[in-house]
Amino acid sequence: MARSGASNEVVAQWEGGWRATVTAGPFSFAVDEPEDIGGTFTGPMPTEYFLGSLASCYALALAWSARKRGVELPDLSVSAVGEYDGPRFKEIRLTVSTSLPIEELEPLLAPASRVCYVSNTLAHVPRIDVRQADVCA
């Protein structure tokens, strides 16, 4: 878990067209758009990474919540579906799938929601400050 005041940075390098390569620490991944809208379909769309970030963060938070309470989590997947409304999602639905009985899963949901960085960021939208990098001559 990150401490307050810490920061995290990723860098997106535009590759032309609708494609970019994102670097996050030692990792990199392609971002693109489907061919039918002008992309080359060599990677997921930015919104798919966004939904994947939310689903994976919540899955990890649920796993943490289960471990913390000594609950054996036999299997787990979290699906995120975003419903578009122009250039944004108007609703995002998370669906948790597990063979854990509902009466054992329900007590894990609120603690997971409290520690999921992505869902907390969406619930308390941060200010987005766009600026140009300093250019050295």
Secondary structure as UniProt FT lines:
FT   TURN            4..5
FT   STRAND          11..16
FT   TURN            17..18
FT   STRAND          19..24
FT   TURN            25..26
FT   STRAND          27..31
FT   HELIX           35..37
FT   HELIX           46..68
FT   TURN            69..70
FT   STRAND          77..84
FT   STRAND          89..97
FT   HELIX           102..115
FT   HELIX           117..123
//
